[in-house]
Every structure is written in structure tokens, then in C-alpha cells.
Amino acid sequence: MRTQVAIIGAGPSGLLLGQLLHNHGISNVILEQRSGEYVLGRIRAGVIEEGAADLIDRAGVGARMRREGLVHEGIEISFGGKRHRIDFRKRTGKAVIVYGQTEITRDLMDGRAAAGAETVYEAENVSLHDIQSGRPRVRYRKNGTEHEIQCDFIAGCDGFHGVSRQTISESAIRTYERIYPFGWLGILCDTPPVSPELIYANHERGFALCSMRSRNRSRLYIQCRLDDHIEDWPDDRFWGELKLRLDQQAASRIVTGPSIEKSIAPLRSFVAEPMRFGRLLLAGDAAHIVPPTGAKGLNLAASDVHYLWQALAAYYDEKSAAELDGYSARALARVWQAERFSWWMTTLLHRFPEGSGFDQRIQGAELKYLVGSDAAQTSLAENYVGLPY
């Protein structure tokens, strides 16, 4: 098989890149090791920056997001038993959209199917070859038969554990990482949200987040120990702990119900540099991970896709490699800004096991400065709604 771009991974970044390239007349094939049903079963982020939303529109699949998504013009920061609102619209003139990543993935899958573009699910033993040459190849097995794709470029959109980054020689890549000493216990349930906007809570018992996926579906999190297990947290214990970490008014508004999904996620910050290796270009979680506190994971993948799509379009339209040559530096500049913001939000709102009394006092002073300073609130708002591409 011959195509212009082989895309590894059918998550949102791979599907979004594939749709943008297809609409631009650039042929591509997506390979995914899991089934489509498995991909849709992943429970992930739900806060979409304006830039990412506009890109989804440009891919031609934004109609349902615009119709069903919830426009949020601020968030609430809770500490000391009180909530304080950060007004995005007032500070930046922008807002975010709450719309589940699963729904974005579904919309992109439907758009790709309608366009007749090819996605190979359950592609086994995917391997990348000759990435430093002008004729890279991708091999895989499907239904017991070996296949090979010849292409001009390979886009590695297959996540942190995918084959794309693992193909690269250790001597050619530099990684930066911080592992946080706690996790997030999250539940999904069909109950109305606690508040019309997200609540980020700093409490002596640990962080909590009240989020939602729709007007009738809540996504709720509490900070937990890394060695906790799901079995340690029956629903009743989760609800009781969440109430303890919220202010009285928010706690009184909680409507409890059975969880329909429950998971514990570790938190890490991770960046791999560079993001281009010959004809292999990394995007999304294959190149970087952010803790979810700042709602940047999916949005950062979208900005990578924006830069990569435009670079590939320039290569084919103008016969110019200049934007491809600058892809890594351009993407990484925005990556590190998002890493900084996510790290800052994480250190601001969580209780660190090794934290001293001094650390807690500094955290408290930072929170008080934030809610009392127009400049500090503008800085948070600018980063949360998304820095420009």
C-alpha cells in the first residue's frame, strides 16, 4: 500500500490530523492497535480551548460539539471554606467548551467514515522502518496477514506507551519527567453537576475537582495515595470524602449516585525532545504528558496537530520543507508553556506528602494572592482558555 502520511494511533490527535489532511487532499492511513470500541471506551478530558474547538470545526466535525457542548466562562477556586470565581470572559474575552473527549473521538470517527478514509483497527505488531530515509515504511499484521505501507511521512500519535517514540534511538532523544507523589481517583456518574462551572478545591485532606460531561453527567475527582486501589474506594466512601473537601454550600448540593466508571490515574509531567526524527514526527502524548489539573492534555495534542497539519500542507502545496523543519521547535515552545501552567496548577492545589509547614503557608499565600490580584487572575485565565497557536 502507498500513501502520503501514515498515522500511528486513532485517538483524538491521530483522527484529527487524518481528517484535516484528508480535507486538504493529502492521502493518509491510520493504524490503531486496539478496536474502535476500546478507543471509545477511554474516559478522558472534557475541557476544550477555543483554538482546539476551532480546529475541530475546520476538520468538519464540530457541529455536535457546538450544539451539545457547555460553554464555560470561568472556574471556581475553593480554599479555606470559600469559593472564588475566575472570570475568563472578563479577563480574556474568551471561554472554554466542556465536551467529553469520548464524544470528540466519536465525531472524528464518524467524519472519517463518512469521508471514506481508511483506518485499520486491531493492527498488530506495528513497526516503523527507514524513518531517516526519504522512503519510510510501516509494517503491521492484520488477521494473520503481514502488510506494509510505503509513505512520505509517519505521524506518531500513539500515546505515551506507543511504538513511535520507542522506535527512536535513546541517543537521539532527550526526556524530562516529574512523577507526582499522588494520584487522582475519578468517578463518572449520571448525576447533575455540583455547580454550573468547574470547582477546583484545595483542602487539608487533599485536592478535589467537581467537573461534568453534560447537564446530567458528572465527572468528579479526589486526590488519593499512589498505592490506593479501586477496591479501597466504594462509592459511599468516595462521596463522603468529596463532601469533606468542598465548602458547605457545594457539599450540600451534591446529588449522589452509583458510579458508572471509576479509575485511579497517576500524575506526571513528561516531555521528549525533539519531536521530529527524519520522516517521523511525534504529536500528542507520544511526545508529552501533562498532569490533568490544567486541562491541557487534549488541547496540547490539538496544537501539535495544528502545526503538523500546516507544515505538511506547505510541503505538498508549496514544495517547501521550511515549516516541517521548524515543527519541533514551534510545537515545543507551546508544550513547555502548557507544562509550566499544569505544574503550577498542580502545586497550587494539591497536598504533597513531603510538604512542610512552610510549603503549606506558601501555598496559602499564593492562593490568597491569586484571588486578590487582577493580574494573577488574568494570567490563570489566559493560560486556561489557551495561549495562541
HELIX and SHEET records of a PDB file:
HELIX    1   1 PRO A   12  ASN A   23  1                                  12    
HELIX    2   2 GLY A   36  LEU A   40  1                                   5    
HELIX    3   3 GLU A   50  ARG A   58  1                                   9    
HELIX    4   4 ALA A   63  GLU A   68  1                                   6    
HELIX    5   5 PHE A   88  THR A   92  1                                   5    
HELIX    6   6 GLN A  101  ALA A  115  1                                  15    
HELIX    7   7 VAL A  163  THR A  167  1                                   5    
HELIX    8   8 GLU A  170  ALA A  172  5                                   3    
HELIX    9   9 ILE A  230  ASP A  232  5                                   3    
HELIX   10  10 ASP A  235  ARG A  245  1                                  11    
HELIX   11  11 GLN A  248  SER A  252  1                                   5    
HELIX   12  12 GLY A  284  ALA A  286  5                                   3    
HELIX   13  13 PRO A  292  GLY A  294  5                                   3    
HELIX   14  14 GLY A  297  GLU A  318  1                                  22    
HELIX   15  15 ALA A  322  LEU A  349  1                                  28    
HELIX   16  16 GLY A  357  GLY A  372  1                                  16    
HELIX   17  17 ASP A  374  VAL A  385  1                                  12    
SHEET    1   A 6 GLU A 118  VAL A 120  0                                        
SHEET    2   A 6 ASN A  28  LEU A  31  1                                        
SHEET    3   A 6 VAL A   5  ILE A   8  1                                        
SHEET    4   A 6 PHE A 153  GLY A 156  1                                        
SHEET    5   A 6 LEU A 280  LEU A 282  1                                        
SHEET    6   A 6 ARG A 276  PHE A 277 -1                                        
SHEET    1   B 3 VAL A  47  ILE A  48  0                                        
SHEET    2   B 3 VAL A  96  VAL A  98 -1                                        
SHEET    3   B 3 LEU A  70  HIS A  72 -1                                        
SHEET    1   C 8 LYS A  82  ASP A  87  0                                        
SHEET    2   C 8 GLY A  74  PHE A  79 -1                                        
SHEET    3   C 8 ILE A 199  ALA A 201  1                                        
SHEET    4   C 8 ALA A 208  SER A 214 -1                                        
SHEET    5   C 8 ARG A 217  CYS A 224 -1                                        
SHEET    6   C 8 ARG A 174  CYS A 189 -1                                        
SHEET    7   C 8 SER A 259  GLU A 273 -1                                        
SHEET    8   C 8 HIS A 288  ILE A 289 -1                                        
SHEET    1   D 3 GLU A 124  HIS A 129  0                                        
SHEET    2   D 3 ARG A 137  LYS A 142 -1                                        
SHEET    3   D 3 THR A 145  GLN A 150 -1                                        
END                                                                             
